Amino acid sequence: MASFLLPDGNQAFEARITLARAAEKKIDAQHYQIADDTSGWQFLRELNAAAARGVRVRLLVDDHALSRRRRFAGRPRSQPARRTAHVQPAAGA
């Protein structure tokens, strides 16, 4: 598997969306924060769509402001392939 850096935020976002749409078996995504904006919601919708078509989706988020995105945190029975973990390190760690 090849790895490469995408220097522009727009390129990186488009790459994530393209990869999520093309995924056939699994997606393992790790993010510091998913913003409560158009791009954040689009990314979460793409992950949900992948899970709905049977892709195993795991999302690790290190984010303290998740209150408006809680509905994506669970694992509904209709999408057993989706798994989300929220990491909130202890203060001073």
Backbone bond lengths (Angstrom), bond angles and torsions (degrees), N, CA, C in turn:
res aa  C-N    CA-C-N  psi(-1)  N-CA   C-N-CA  omega(-1)  CA-C   N-CA-C  phi
1 M - - - 1.436 - - 1.522 108.21 -
2 A 1.297 116.65 131.36 1.467 122.10 -179.51 1.523 110.37 -89.17
3 S 1.317 115.69 148.39 1.458 122.06 175.32 1.513 108.65 -127.11
4 F 1.320 116.56 144.31 1.450 120.48 177.40 1.518 109.05 -156.02
5 L 1.314 115.87 155.65 1.452 121.90 -179.93 1.523 110.85 -90.04
6 L 1.300 115.76 141.59 1.458 121.46 173.96 1.526 106.30 -111.05
7 P 1.326 117.66 110.30 1.464 120.93 -171.59 1.522 115.43 -72.76
8 D 1.308 117.98 -16.89 1.457 122.02 -175.56 1.524 109.70 -110.68
9 G 1.332 117.19 135.71 1.456 121.66 -179.55 1.515 113.34 -59.90
10 N 1.334 117.07 -37.92 1.468 120.04 178.49 1.516 111.49 -65.44
11 Q 1.335 116.92 -40.92 1.470 120.64 177.13 1.526 110.50 -63.03
12 A 1.308 116.56 -42.62 1.462 120.78 -179.27 1.533 110.67 -64.30
13 F 1.316 117.10 -42.11 1.458 120.56 179.15 1.522 110.91 -63.75
14 E 1.317 116.44 -48.10 1.467 120.15 179.10 1.528 111.31 -60.63
15 A 1.329 117.39 -37.81 1.465 120.82 177.74 1.529 110.50 -63.77
16 R 1.328 117.86 -42.90 1.474 120.75 178.97 1.526 110.98 -62.64
17 I 1.322 116.63 -42.53 1.465 119.76 179.76 1.525 110.37 -65.28
18 T 1.322 116.90 -45.36 1.471 121.54 179.73 1.523 110.91 -60.94
19 L 1.329 116.76 -44.41 1.464 120.59 179.85 1.525 111.43 -65.91
20 A 1.328 117.86 -39.72 1.467 120.58 178.23 1.527 110.52 -63.07
21 R 1.303 116.59 -41.03 1.474 120.33 -179.93 1.522 112.02 -68.74
22 A 1.328 117.06 -29.95 1.463 120.85 -177.45 1.527 113.45 -90.11
23 A 1.317 117.65 -10.88 1.467 120.92 -175.93 1.523 111.10 -60.80
24 E 1.314 115.04 138.03 1.460 121.05 179.48 1.523 112.82 -115.68
25 K 1.339 117.96 -29.93 1.463 120.39 -175.46 1.523 113.40 -116.25
26 K 1.346 116.66 -51.07 1.455 117.82 -176.92 1.517 111.68 -156.02
27 I 1.327 114.09 154.84 1.463 122.94 172.82 1.521 106.47 -130.05
28 D 1.316 116.99 124.72 1.457 123.09 172.54 1.523 105.99 -116.87
29 A 1.328 116.83 105.62 1.462 121.21 -177.03 1.522 109.44 -114.66
30 Q 1.314 115.39 139.55 1.457 121.37 177.83 1.516 107.89 -130.58
31 H 1.329 115.86 127.66 1.461 121.05 -178.63 1.506 110.04 -138.10
32 Y 1.317 115.90 145.93 1.456 119.88 173.42 1.512 109.45 -71.58
33 Q 1.319 116.07 -45.50 1.456 120.87 -177.67 1.518 109.11 -150.56
34 I 1.317 115.99 141.53 1.459 121.28 171.92 1.523 105.55 -113.91
35 A 1.313 115.32 114.31 1.466 120.80 -173.51 1.528 111.49 -69.36
36 D 1.315 115.10 152.00 1.457 122.22 175.68 1.523 108.11 -87.22
37 D 1.342 114.69 66.59 1.458 121.26 -178.55 1.518 109.15 -143.49
38 T 1.306 116.79 -176.20 1.464 121.71 -176.41 1.519 112.46 -56.91
39 S 1.325 117.75 -46.17 1.465 119.57 -177.53 1.530 111.43 -70.54
40 G 1.335 117.78 -37.12 1.459 120.06 177.53 1.515 111.85 -62.40
41 W 1.327 115.90 -45.69 1.461 120.01 179.35 1.527 111.53 -67.64
42 Q 1.333 117.49 -36.52 1.463 118.95 178.02 1.523 110.48 -63.71
43 F 1.330 116.93 -42.39 1.459 120.56 178.68 1.535 110.53 -60.85
44 L 1.334 117.54 -45.27 1.459 120.27 178.92 1.525 112.06 -64.68
45 R 1.333 117.05 -37.95 1.476 119.47 176.20 1.514 111.68 -62.74
46 E 1.337 116.77 -39.91 1.473 120.12 179.14 1.529 110.87 -65.70
47 L 1.333 117.01 -38.70 1.465 119.38 176.77 1.526 110.53 -65.29
48 N 1.320 117.27 -41.99 1.466 120.54 177.38 1.520 111.41 -63.26
49 A 1.318 117.18 -40.76 1.471 120.67 178.82 1.520 110.32 -63.74
50 A 1.325 116.95 -39.99 1.467 120.39 178.19 1.527 109.96 -63.25
51 A 1.332 117.01 -44.84 1.465 120.54 179.04 1.530 110.93 -62.15
52 A 1.329 116.49 -38.35 1.463 120.63 -179.89 1.523 112.24 -64.46
53 R 1.325 117.14 -26.99 1.472 119.06 178.71 1.528 111.87 -95.00
54 G 1.352 116.70 10.77 1.455 120.93 172.26 1.516 116.25 99.00
55 V 1.315 117.76 4.90 1.460 121.59 177.69 1.529 108.03 -77.43
56 R 1.336 117.55 134.96 1.469 120.28 175.54 1.519 107.75 -76.37
57 V 1.321 117.10 118.95 1.461 122.30 -176.77 1.527 108.80 -115.18
58 R 1.334 115.58 124.46 1.458 121.21 173.72 1.520 107.64 -123.37
59 L 1.319 115.69 127.97 1.460 121.77 -177.22 1.521 108.63 -125.31
60 L 1.312 116.90 121.20 1.451 123.21 176.47 1.519 107.66 -108.78
61 V 1.329 116.46 119.30 1.462 121.54 -176.56 1.525 109.47 -123.81
62 D 1.313 116.18 125.67 1.461 122.82 173.16 1.521 105.94 -102.13
63 D 1.324 116.17 91.26 1.452 120.76 -170.48 1.521 109.61 -149.85
64 H 1.319 117.51 132.85 1.454 121.51 179.42 1.524 113.02 -95.27
65 A 1.320 118.41 -7.03 1.467 121.00 -175.29 1.518 110.67 -117.68
66 L 1.324 116.91 65.02 1.460 120.43 -174.90 1.525 114.14 -102.62
67 S 1.293 119.25 4.73 1.461 120.95 -170.18 1.522 113.73 -55.65
68 R 1.323 118.14 -39.37 1.470 119.51 -177.96 1.516 112.42 -80.78
69 R 1.330 117.15 -11.16 1.460 120.23 -179.17 1.518 112.28 -107.63
70 R 1.315 119.15 13.14 1.460 122.58 -177.29 1.519 112.86 -59.29
71 R 1.317 117.94 -30.27 1.465 117.93 -177.80 1.529 111.84 -65.05
72 F 1.328 118.23 -17.16 1.456 121.25 176.23 1.520 111.79 -89.72
73 A 1.321 117.79 -7.04 1.455 121.34 -173.28 1.524 112.85 -78.07
74 G 1.304 117.64 -29.86 1.452 120.16 -176.87 1.516 112.25 -78.03
75 R 1.323 114.81 -177.84 1.449 120.20 178.10 1.520 107.45 -128.43
76 P 1.330 116.69 88.11 1.459 118.40 -176.93 1.517 111.99 -63.19
77 R 1.312 115.71 152.32 1.470 120.26 -178.71 1.521 112.39 -59.35
78 S 1.324 116.63 -28.17 1.466 119.52 -178.54 1.528 112.03 -74.12
79 Q 1.341 117.84 -14.21 1.460 121.13 -179.43 1.533 110.31 -133.68
80 P 1.326 117.72 67.67 1.457 119.94 -177.48 1.521 113.72 -66.86
81 A 1.328 118.50 -11.03 1.462 120.93 -178.85 1.520 112.66 -81.28
82 R 1.338 117.86 -7.78 1.456 120.67 -175.63 1.524 110.53 -95.93
83 R 1.334 115.59 135.96 1.461 121.22 177.70 1.519 107.85 -141.37
84 T 1.326 116.68 131.76 1.456 121.53 -178.17 1.515 109.42 -127.79
85 A 1.336 116.34 136.91 1.458 121.49 174.94 1.508 108.32 -125.66
86 H 1.306 116.52 135.43 1.462 121.93 177.57 1.522 107.62 -112.05
87 V 1.307 116.90 123.40 1.455 121.84 -178.49 1.521 108.44 -105.21
88 Q 1.304 115.95 125.21 1.460 121.10 176.66 1.525 107.03 -130.29
89 P 1.341 117.08 92.30 1.455 120.80 -176.72 1.526 111.18 -60.45
90 A 1.320 115.17 151.31 1.460 121.03 178.24 1.539 109.61 -65.45
91 A 1.307 116.47 146.15 1.460 121.28 179.09 1.518 109.73 -59.82
92 G 1.313 116.07 136.19 1.460 121.45 178.73 1.506 114.36 81.63
93 A 1.334 117.88 1.14 1.462 120.26 -178.36 1.516 110.73 -80.92
